Every structure is written in structure tokens, then in C-alpha cells.
């Protein structure tokens, strides 16, 4: 039986091509993706402020947020997503809360959540897709703090949302068309 010189090379090449696939199939998703970090609700807050013409600002927070971030085994950022319950808005005044939950603003009965999916993140900017009242558009946050440790990710950021882009009532001209959103969020694996 004659030995073909390239036969062993061909087998070696097939082995090299199949090795990554076999490794992928054998490893669990967590070993490939790395770490899934959950939002630490006690150490995180999402705040907003909207200026009223000639009056004080309307300020508040959202108290019900579900969010998670993923890091690779080498601690590189992979993804971040979050959902805010619109019904959890809190201005400190039940009258303002109920007004903002109504059809002129958040319309919480028809749109129970606001969502964000991060498409890119670096030390100065977080870009993503923002969905409010059934409309999705790109959004960019300016980061004021970005710390990525072994089992922790802290982000502090600011953006401006054009409320009229999301069908908030134009009749409500007492409130300016931009809403400032401030994030101070901590993701960790201790949840």
C-alpha cells in the first residue's frame, strides 16, 4: 500500500477546520459568552428631567428596571439591554405621575415598557436602539463614567430624548420637547 504524501496533510487540515466547531459545540454558552451580569437595583438609578416653560423642571425616576450586560471571558464588553416599566415612573407627586402615565405622554396602558438595546460601547459613548411607545430609533448616550472590572460594570451616562419623536402630545407645549435622561447603573454577578 502506497502512502500518499498529501493524505496526512489533508487529514490535518480537516482536523484544524473541525476543531473550532467541535469546541464550540462542547462548551456551554456561558463559557463562550463569558459572564452575564444583572443590574444591581439598589445601586442603580434612571432619572429624567423635562423643563417646563417659565416654570420648574419635572424630574423623576423609573423604579422598575430589568437589565443585563454580558462580558467575555477576557472581560470585554459583549452586550447590554434593558427594559423600563413605564408604570414605575415616580416624580414624588401622584398627580404628576398619573398625568405622565396618561395618553398625552407615556400612555402606560398601551405601552407598558421602554426598551434599550446597546449596539456599541466604548469609554465615551454608548449607542443603541431605543424603543418608546412602539417607535424604535437610534440613540447615543455620552458616558461620564465607564468602569469595567472582573465581575462588575458601572456606567454613568446622559442623553436627550426628543419626546415629540415618540408621539408625546404636541398640545403639551408647557413642557419643552427634550427630556434629559441620566443613567447611573451597576451590573454585577451578585444578584
C-alpha positions in Angstrom: 0.0 0.0 0.0 1.5 3.2 -1.1 1.4 6.3 1.1 0.1 9.4 -0.5 2.2 12.3 0.8 -0.7 14.8 0.9 -3.2 12.5 2.5 -1.9 13.2 6.0 -1.8 16.9 5.3 -5.4 16.8 4.1 -6.4 15.0 7.3 -4.6 17.5 9.4 -6.3 20.4 7.6 -9.7 18.8 8.1 -8.9 18.3 11.8 -7.9 22.0 12.1 -11.1 23.2 10.5 -13.3 21.0 12.6 -11.6 21.7 15.9 -13.2 25.2 16.5 -16.7 23.8 15.6 -16.3 20.8 18.0 -15.0 23.2 20.7 -18.0 25.5 20.2 -20.4 22.6 20.4 -18.9 21.1 23.5 -18.5 24.3 25.5 -21.6 25.7 27.3 -22.8 29.1 26.2 -21.6 30.7 29.4 -18.1 29.5 28.7 -18.2 31.1 25.3 -20.1 34.3 26.1 -18.3 34.7 29.5 -20.2 36.5 32.3 -23.8 37.5 32.4 -24.2 40.4 34.8 -27.5 41.6 36.2 -28.5 45.1 37.1 -27.9 45.8 40.8 -31.2 47.6 41.5 -30.1 49.0 44.9 -27.0 50.7 43.4 -28.6 51.9 40.1 -31.0 54.6 39.1 -32.5 56.0 35.9 -33.6 59.6 36.2 -35.2 62.1 33.9 -35.8 65.9 33.8 -38.0 67.9 31.5 -38.1 71.7 31.6 -41.4 73.4 31.7 -41.7 76.8 30.0 -41.3 79.5 32.6 -41.5 77.0 35.5 -39.6 74.4 37.4 -38.4 71.2 35.9 -40.4 68.0 36.0 -38.0 65.5 37.5 -38.3 61.9 38.4 -37.1 58.3 38.3 -38.2 54.9 37.0 -38.3 52.4 39.8 -38.7 49.1 37.9 -35.9 48.3 35.5 -34.8 44.9 34.2 -31.4 44.9 32.6 -28.4 42.7 31.9 -24.9 43.0 30.4 -22.6 40.3 29.1 -18.8 40.3 29.2 -16.5 37.8 27.5 -14.1 35.5 29.4 -11.4 38.1 28.7 -13.6 40.7 30.3 -14.5 42.5 27.0 -18.0 44.0 26.7 -20.4 42.0 24.5 -23.9 43.3 25.0 -26.3 45.3 27.2 -30.1 45.5 27.1 -32.8 46.8 29.4 -36.5 47.3 29.9 -38.1 50.0 32.0 -41.7 49.6 33.3 -43.4 52.9 32.3 -45.8 52.4 35.1 -42.9 52.7 37.6 -42.5 56.5 36.9 -42.0 58.4 40.1 -41.9 62.2 40.3 -42.7 62.4 44.0 -46.3 63.6 43.1 -49.1 61.2 42.4 -50.8 63.8 40.3 -47.8 64.3 38.1 -47.2 60.5 37.9 -50.8 59.9 36.8 -50.6 62.8 34.2 -47.3 61.4 32.8 -48.8 57.9 32.6 -51.7 59.2 30.5 -52.2 59.2 26.8 -50.5 62.6 26.3 -47.1 61.3 27.5 -46.2 57.7 28.3 -49.6 56.0 27.7 -48.7 53.2 30.1 -51.9 51.3 29.4 -50.9 50.7 25.8 -47.1 50.9 26.1 -46.0 49.2 29.4 -42.3 49.4 28.7 -39.4 51.4 27.3 -36.5 49.4 26.0 -32.9 49.9 25.0 -30.5 47.6 23.2 -26.9 48.7 23.1 -25.2 48.3 19.7 -21.8 49.7 20.6 -20.0 50.9 23.7 -16.6 52.5 24.3 -15.2 54.7 27.0 -17.0 57.8 25.9 -20.2 56.8 24.0 -22.9 54.1 24.3 -25.0 53.8 21.1 -28.1 51.7 20.7 -31.8 51.3 19.7 -34.3 53.0 21.9 -38.0 52.0 21.8 -40.7 54.0 23.4 -44.5 54.0 22.5 -43.9 51.4 19.8 -41.3 53.5 17.9 -37.6 52.5 17.7 -34.8 54.8 16.8 -31.1 55.1 17.3 -29.9 56.9 20.4 -26.5 57.9 21.7 -25.5 58.3 25.4 -22.5 60.4 26.4 -20.6 58.5 29.1 -19.4 60.3 32.2 -18.2 57.1 33.8 -17.3 53.7 32.4 -15.6 51.2 34.7 -15.3 47.6 33.7 -13.9 45.3 36.4 -13.7 41.5 36.5 -17.3 40.9 37.7 -18.7 44.4 37.5 -19.6 47.1 35.0 -20.5 50.6 36.0 -21.9 53.1 33.6 -23.0 56.7 34.2 -24.4 58.4 31.1 -26.6 61.2 29.8 -28.7 61.6 26.7 -31.6 63.8 25.4 -34.7 62.3 24.0 -37.0 64.3 21.7 -40.4 63.4 23.1 -42.3 64.5 20.0 -40.4 61.8 18.1 -42.4 59.3 20.2 -45.9 60.7 19.8 -46.0 62.6 23.0 -48.7 65.2 22.7 -47.8 68.4 20.9 -50.6 70.1 22.8 -48.5 69.9 25.9 -46.3 72.8 24.9 -45.8 73.8 28.6 -43.2 71.0 28.6 -40.2 71.5 26.3 -39.7 68.9 23.6 -36.5 67.5 25.0 -36.2 65.2 28.0 -32.8 64.7 29.7 -32.2 61.1 30.8 -29.4 60.2 33.3 -28.2 56.7 33.9 -26.2 55.6 36.9 -26.1 51.8 36.6 -24.1 49.0 38.2 -24.1 45.5 36.7 -22.6 42.7 38.8 -22.9 38.9 39.3 -24.1 39.1 42.9 -27.8 39.1 42.1 
